């Protein structure tokens, strides 16, 4: 799971799995007058596994081939 941090100085106030949640938390602290900032998690996102349909034995959706879906 991702671990984005909201920091004040060297102290961690909050960990979030989604970057937008960490940004929203930091904005709320800034509105209170606390100098909070976000440190995004730099680890690469894990690769997603293909989910197989147990009835057909085929994937639920075709895997994307690098092109945007239309």
N, C-alpha and C positions, 0 to 999 in steps of 0.2 A: 504494500500500500504506500502511496505517496505520503510525504511528510513535509508540507510547507510550514514554515515557522513565522510567527509574528513576534518580533523582538522589540525590546526597549533596552538600548545599550547592549550589554552582553547577556541579558536575561531573556529567556523564552517565556512569553505570556501564553501562547496558544499554538497548537499543532492542528493542521487541517489537511484532509486528503485532497480537497479541491482548492485550487489556487484562488478562485473567485470568493470562496468562503473566508480565506485568510485575508484577502484584500478588503472585504467588507468589515471584518473584525477590526482590522487596522484603521480603517476610516472612522469607525465608531470611536475608537480610542483617541484618534486625533481630534475628533469633535469635542471630546472631553478635556482636551489640552495635554494629552500624553503623547510624547514623541515616539509613536510606534511605527515600525516599518516591516515590510514583508521580505523574507528570504525564501525564494522558490527552491524546491527540491531539484537538484541537478541530476539525479540518477535517471537513466533512460526508462521510459515506460515499458512495462513488461509486454511481451508479445501475446496477443489474444489467441486462444485456442478456437478451432472450428467446432461448432456445436453440431452433433450428428442427430438426425431424426431417427429414433429407434424403430419406427414403423417401416420406413423406406430404406434406411441405411445410407441416406444421402445427407449432405449438409442442409441446414435450414435455409441459408442464403448462400449464393455464390460468393466466394472470396473475391475481394477487389484485387485488380491486377495493376495497381499503381495509377490508374486513370480515375478521374472523378466520375462518380455515378451520375447518370443523366436522368 
